[in-house]
């Protein structure tokens, strides 16, 4: 059976499940239209089997679908984004500073 990814906003995370068992999570905080991705965790027995990538792709597809952006603090997601340029347009770009001396 395929891995199902679901947003669980009350727990502030996306969960990857198979047959009702949580295989991994992507934790986040929402700040308006920006999803701040803080942590990714996958069952160690499943590392290297695509669960983390499926989680990240699903989370970013959800962000894209609602017209949002992501601020990535998680090293796993940062690395994933570097290998998937088709998602790099979702990265939050802070406005230019207007501070003058």
Secondary structure by P-SEA (a helix, b strand, c coil): cbbbbbbbccccbbbbbccccccbbbbbbbcccccccccccccccccccaaaaaaaaaaaaaaaaabbbbbcccaaaaaaaaacccccccccccccccccc
